[in-house]
Amino acid sequence: MNTQAPAETPTKKAPHRVPNFCAGPATMPTAVLERAQEELLDWQGSGMSVMEISHRSKDYIAVAQKAETKLRSLMDIPDNYKVLFLQGGASLQFSAIPLNLLNGGRADYLTTGTWSVKAIKEAQRYEKLGLGDINLVATGKDNKFTDVPTQSDWNISDDAAYFHYCANETIHGLQIFEPPQVDATLIVDMSSCILSQPIDVSKFGMIYAGAQKNIGPAGLVIIIIREDLLGQASEWCPMLLNYEHQVEKESMSNTPATYSWYLAGLVFDWLEEQGGVAAIGKINQQKAALLYQTIDDSSFYNNPVALKHRSIMNVPFTLADSNLDKVFLEQSEKAGLFNLKGHRDVGGMRASIYNAVPLEWVQLLVNFMKDFEKQYG
Ligand code: PMP
């Protein structure tokens, strides 16, 4: 007879996770990381990690396809759009776009911050090579990228092959909520706002997004492209960047970023469990409203962005006295709030409040901000 007392079931200790407001790579949903951890060594009873199996295997293809199906459902992507899961982050798309879509013609670019400026600079390299003309429609540079230039002042081309813009400038905290009303096909960088609120995909020719904010690990980029835009790539376009080729190869022209793709699928599962994009969008609105209200109620904090373009994902703010920046960062870390330092182009602070940042973290942040103001304001 076994006289030993039954071993106590170990109680699972909650993981040490802290409020992380990093702009990217950004905080991931804890539930997703836990699931990845559970499956890390032995994926679905296979005795192997999902990162240890062939991208050509039936099992992995099922993972990849499921992620795409989930994304299609979350974003309500119409059937005449293809979805690609490629590598090189969003920045490589700054080259891929003109190489695929310029086709000897002209492209319009609107610049509203660091990322759209990088996009046009890269496109201009292909203009120099004679692949087409790149036209700067308007820039918000004169107002330090705190507002979008008025459309009546835009220098729009009559015949642009496409119109490129960035829907959310991660560094400047400037968001364009409604797609610009132009005739040209819209190509949009949604790296820092994809899946944050419902959008009508059919208004765009192509949407692209680096994964490291609302989707998963850095390095992966998601491209949603309307079929009629395929097949016009320049002969100089590297095959790996050629959208038509990658569509044919189902994003597997070479070995894709299999683990990142799998993690993206887990994030899509999680988002579905949260009620989908509309539901998370409501929480995102609440988070942003709470933070902007705190800033606006105080003369100590300031956000310079035009009201209708204030980002619901990245909230930069300055302190009345920039000498206090260092103290603010030290104290906020002591209070358990991390990665609030603003980008060097803008200075001050920035709180990135992507989908995986819960309302409670923003509540903790505004409480801290109020206390800090009382002490130092
Ligand atoms: N576009 C936007 C709006 C971004 O925020 C970023 C990265 N922060 C990029 C493009 C570049 O992404 P990656 O580093 O993945 O190339």
Residues whose N, C-alpha, C, O or C-beta is under 5 A from the ligand:
A	BS01	PMP	G24 G88 G89 A90 S91 L92 W115 N168 T170 D189 S191 S192 G210
